[in-house]
Amino acid sequence: MVLVYLLVFLLPVALLAIVFMAIIGAGMNVYRTAKRAYQDLKPAIDDLTAKARRAQDMSAKFAERGNNLSRNFDEIAGRWAFVAEGFQETQKSPVIKLAGFAGKLAGPKVGKG
């Protein structure tokens, strides 16, 4: 009779222990497999990280070059505006108008033969 009571009370405990051991064993297998997979993929991950960092640096340098180019074009536009303004002021000068008038008077008469 004692054996029956022991089986009735200890059988569920033994089944729970077996289930917990099976869960722990499966977890350990998953951990070992994941660890091996990580070790296999680590060089590829490191390489990908390095390439991403390099691409980010290159894009930052490209943006910096674009900003420098934009500043250069702005400077050229400013200088060209200054030159154009200087030409306009020069054309309005009375000395230039007088020189143009003198050139017309001193130049050869075309068409009056």
C-alpha atoms as an extended CHARMM CRD file, in Angstrom:
* protein
*
       113  EXT
         1         1  MET       CA              0.0000000000        0.0000000000        0.0000000000  PROA      1               0.0000000000
         2         2  VAL       CA              2.8510000000        2.3400000000        0.7660000000  PROA      2               0.0000000000
         3         3  LEU       CA              4.1900000000        1.7650000000       -2.6980000000  PROA      3               0.0000000000
         4         4  VAL       CA              0.8970000000        2.8650000000       -4.2250000000  PROA      4               0.0000000000
         5         5  TYR       CA              0.8900000000        6.0830000000       -2.1850000000  PROA      5               0.0000000000
         6         6  LEU       CA              4.4900000000        6.7680000000       -3.1860000000  PROA      6               0.0000000000
         7         7  LEU       CA              3.6640000000        6.2050000000       -6.8480000000  PROA      7               0.0000000000
         8         8  VAL       CA              0.5640000000        8.4050000000       -6.6770000000  PROA      8               0.0000000000
         9         9  PHE       CA              2.4190000000       11.2900000000       -5.0700000000  PROA      9               0.0000000000
        10        10  LEU       CA              5.8870000000       10.8980000000       -6.5920000000  PROA      10              0.0000000000
        11        11  LEU       CA              4.8580000000       10.1190000000      -10.1830000000  PROA      11              0.0000000000
        12        12  PRO       CA              3.6290000000       13.6940000000      -10.9120000000  PROA      12              0.0000000000
        13        13  VAL       CA              6.7550000000       15.1200000000       -9.2880000000  PROA      13              0.0000000000
        14        14  ALA       CA              8.9200000000       12.8260000000      -11.3960000000  PROA      14              0.0000000000
        15        15  LEU       CA              7.0160000000       13.7840000000      -14.5520000000  PROA      15              0.0000000000
        16        16  LEU       CA              7.4590000000       17.5030000000      -13.7550000000  PROA      16              0.0000000000
        17        17  ALA       CA             11.1650000000       16.9300000000      -13.1590000000  PROA      17              0.0000000000
        18        18  ILE       CA             11.4800000000       15.1330000000      -16.4990000000  PROA      18              0.0000000000
        19        19  VAL       CA              9.6300000000       17.9690000000      -18.2930000000  PROA      19              0.0000000000
        20        20  PHE       CA             11.8490000000       20.6120000000      -16.6580000000  PROA      20              0.0000000000
        21        21  MET       CA             14.9730000000       18.6550000000      -17.5620000000  PROA      21              0.0000000000
        22        22  ALA       CA             13.7840000000       18.3390000000      -21.1730000000  PROA      22              0.0000000000
        23        23  ILE       CA             13.1050000000       22.1160000000      -21.3430000000  PROA      23              0.0000000000
        24        24  ILE       CA             16.5220000000       22.8890000000      -19.8380000000  PROA      24              0.0000000000
        25        25  GLY       CA             18.2370000000       20.4640000000      -22.2520000000  PROA      25              0.0000000000
        26        26  ALA       CA             16.4990000000       22.0190000000      -25.2620000000  PROA      26              0.0000000000
        27        27  GLY       CA             17.4590000000       25.4810000000      -24.0220000000  PROA      27              0.0000000000
        28        28  MET       CA             21.0820000000       24.4500000000      -23.6790000000  PROA      28              0.0000000000
        29        29  ASN       CA             21.0750000000       23.0370000000      -27.2210000000  PROA      29              0.0000000000
        30        30  VAL       CA             19.5710000000       26.2510000000      -28.5680000000  PROA      30              0.0000000000
        31        31  TYR       CA             22.1870000000       28.2850000000      -26.6690000000  PROA      31              0.0000000000
        32        32  ARG       CA             25.0740000000       26.1960000000      -28.0550000000  PROA      32              0.0000000000
        33        33  THR       CA             23.7130000000       26.3910000000      -31.6100000000  PROA      33              0.0000000000
        34        34  ALA       CA             23.1880000000       30.1510000000      -31.3430000000  PROA      34              0.0000000000
        35        35  LYS       CA             26.6900000000       30.6110000000      -29.9360000000  PROA      35              0.0000000000
        36        36  ARG       CA             28.2160000000       28.6800000000      -32.8640000000  PROA      36              0.0000000000
        37        37  ALA       CA             26.1160000000       30.6050000000      -35.3740000000  PROA      37              0.0000000000
        38        38  TYR       CA             27.2050000000       33.9000000000      -33.8090000000  PROA      38              0.0000000000
        39        39  GLN       CA             30.8570000000       32.8700000000      -33.9580000000  PROA      39              0.0000000000
        40        40  ASP       CA             30.4140000000       31.9400000000      -37.6230000000  PROA      40              0.0000000000
        41        41  LEU       CA             28.6770000000       35.2170000000      -38.4680000000  PROA      41              0.0000000000
        42        42  LYS       CA             30.8470000000       37.5340000000      -36.3260000000  PROA      42              0.0000000000
        43        43  PRO       CA             33.4730000000       38.2030000000      -39.0660000000  PROA      43              0.0000000000
        44        44  ALA       CA             30.7250000000       39.0320000000      -41.5630000000  PROA      44              0.0000000000
        45        45  ILE       CA             28.9970000000       41.2950000000      -39.0370000000  PROA      45              0.0000000000
        46        46  ASP       CA             32.2670000000       43.0770000000      -38.2210000000  PROA      46              0.0000000000
        47        47  ASP       CA             33.0060000000       43.5100000000      -41.9380000000  PROA      47              0.0000000000
        48        48  LEU       CA             29.5150000000       44.8840000000      -42.5490000000  PROA      48              0.0000000000
        49        49  THR       CA             29.9260000000       47.2880000000      -39.6300000000  PROA      49              0.0000000000
        50        50  ALA       CA             33.2550000000       48.5150000000      -40.9910000000  PROA      50              0.0000000000
        51        51  LYS       CA             31.7590000000       48.9990000000      -44.4600000000  PROA      51              0.0000000000
        52        52  ALA       CA             28.8150000000       50.9260000000      -43.0190000000  PROA      52              0.0000000000
        53        53  ARG       CA             31.1770000000       53.1740000000      -41.0410000000  PROA      53              0.0000000000
        54        54  ARG       CA             33.2730000000       53.7640000000      -44.1700000000  PROA      54              0.0000000000
        55        55  ALA       CA             30.1740000000       54.5790000000      -46.2430000000  PROA      55              0.0000000000
        56        56  GLN       CA             29.0340000000       57.0180000000      -43.5650000000  PROA      56              0.0000000000
        57        57  ASP       CA             32.4350000000       58.7220000000      -43.5600000000  PROA      57              0.0000000000
        58        58  MET       CA             32.4070000000       58.9380000000      -47.3560000000  PROA      58              0.0000000000
        59        59  SER       CA             28.9260000000       60.4620000000      -47.3860000000  PROA      59              0.0000000000
        60        60  ALA       CA             30.0140000000       63.0230000000      -44.7870000000  PROA      60              0.0000000000
        61        61  LYS       CA             33.0440000000       63.9180000000      -46.9180000000  PROA      61              0.0000000000
        62        62  PHE       CA             30.8220000000       64.1330000000      -50.0110000000  PROA      62              0.0000000000
        63        63  ALA       CA             28.4590000000       66.4960000000      -48.1910000000  PROA      63              0.0000000000
        64        64  GLU       CA             31.4190000000       68.5950000000      -47.0650000000  PROA      64              0.0000000000
        65        65  ARG       CA             32.7170000000       68.7950000000      -50.6400000000  PROA      65              0.0000000000
        66        66  GLY       CA             29.2530000000       69.8260000000      -51.8300000000  PROA      66              0.0000000000
        67        67  ASN       CA             29.1440000000       72.5910000000      -49.2230000000  PROA      67              0.0000000000
        68        68  ASN       CA             32.6020000000       73.7970000000      -50.2540000000  PROA      68              0.0000000000
        69        69  LEU       CA             31.5520000000       73.7860000000      -53.9070000000  PROA      69              0.0000000000
        70        70  SER       CA             28.4190000000       75.7490000000      -53.0550000000  PROA      70              0.0000000000
        71        71  ARG       CA             30.4800000000       78.3230000000      -51.1490000000  PROA      71              0.0000000000
        72        72  ASN       CA             32.8530000000       78.6280000000      -54.1130000000  PROA      72              0.0000000000
        73        73  PHE       CA             29.9650000000       79.2050000000      -56.5190000000  PROA      73              0.0000000000
        74        74  ASP       CA             28.5150000000       81.8210000000      -54.1650000000  PROA      74              0.0000000000
        75        75  GLU       CA             31.8890000000       83.5560000000      -54.0440000000  PROA      75              0.0000000000
        76        76  ILE       CA             32.2140000000       83.4440000000      -57.8470000000  PROA      76              0.0000000000
        77        77  ALA       CA             28.6850000000       84.8470000000      -58.2250000000  PROA      77              0.0000000000
        78        78  GLY       CA             29.5350000000       87.6670000000      -55.8320000000  PROA      78              0.0000000000
        79        79  ARG       CA             32.7120000000       88.4990000000      -57.7110000000  PROA      79              0.0000000000
        80        80  TRP       CA             30.8970000000       88.3520000000      -61.0590000000  PROA      80              0.0000000000
        81        81  ALA       CA             28.2350000000       90.7240000000      -59.7250000000  PROA      81              0.0000000000
        82        82  PHE       CA             30.9970000000       93.0870000000      -58.6510000000  PROA      82              0.0000000000
        83        83  VAL       CA             32.6100000000       92.9170000000      -62.1280000000  PROA      83              0.0000000000
        84        84  ALA       CA             29.2570000000       93.4540000000      -63.8710000000  PROA      84              0.0000000000
        85        85  GLU       CA             28.5000000000       96.4150000000      -61.6330000000  PROA      85              0.0000000000
        86        86  GLY       CA             31.9160000000       97.8570000000      -62.4340000000  PROA      86              0.0000000000
        87        87  PHE       CA             31.2380000000       97.5260000000      -66.1880000000  PROA      87              0.0000000000
        88        88  GLN       CA             27.8600000000       99.2030000000      -65.8460000000  PROA      88              0.0000000000
        89        89  GLU       CA             29.3680000000      102.0920000000      -63.9190000000  PROA      89              0.0000000000
        90        90  THR       CA             32.1380000000      102.3640000000      -66.4980000000  PROA      90              0.0000000000
        91        91  GLN       CA             29.6670000000      102.5530000000      -69.3880000000  PROA      91              0.0000000000
        92        92  LYS       CA             27.8230000000      105.4000000000      -67.6650000000  PROA      92              0.0000000000
        93        93  SER       CA             31.0150000000      107.4080000000      -67.1910000000  PROA      93              0.0000000000
        94        94  PRO       CA             31.1560000000      110.7000000000      -69.1190000000  PROA      94              0.0000000000
        95        95  VAL       CA             34.7540000000      109.9910000000      -70.1330000000  PROA      95              0.0000000000
        96        96  ILE       CA             33.6860000000      106.7470000000      -71.8570000000  PROA      96              0.0000000000
        97        97  LYS       CA             30.8180000000      108.5180000000      -73.6030000000  PROA      97              0.0000000000
        98        98  LEU       CA             33.1990000000      111.2280000000      -74.7820000000  PROA      98              0.0000000000
        99        99  ALA       CA             35.7080000000      108.6070000000      -76.0070000000  PROA      99              0.0000000000
       100       100  GLY       CA             32.9320000000      106.8330000000      -77.9010000000  PROA      100             0.0000000000
       101       101  PHE       CA             31.8360000000      110.0920000000      -79.5110000000  PROA      101             0.0000000000
       102       102  ALA       CA             35.4420000000      110.9180000000      -80.4320000000  PROA      102             0.0000000000
       103       103  GLY       CA             35.8410000000      107.4620000000      -81.9460000000  PROA      103             0.0000000000
       104       104  LYS       CA             32.7910000000      107.9750000000      -84.1070000000  PROA      104             0.0000000000
       105       105  LEU       CA             34.1060000000      111.3110000000      -85.3330000000  PROA      105             0.0000000000
       106       106  ALA       CA             37.6530000000      110.0930000000      -85.9550000000  PROA      106             0.0000000000
       107       107  GLY       CA             36.6910000000      106.7530000000      -87.4930000000  PROA      107             0.0000000000
       108       108  PRO       CA             36.5210000000      106.1750000000      -91.2390000000  PROA      108             0.0000000000
       109       109  LYS       CA             33.2670000000      106.9980000000      -92.9020000000  PROA      109             0.0000000000
       110       110  VAL       CA             31.7750000000      103.7390000000      -94.1180000000  PROA      110             0.0000000000
       111       111  GLY       CA             29.5430000000      103.8250000000      -97.1240000000  PROA      111             0.0000000000
       112       112  LYS       CA             30.3600000000      107.4210000000      -98.2050000000  PROA      112             0.0000000000
       113       113  GLY       CA             32.7060000000      106.8500000000     -100.9170000000  PROA      113             0.0000000000
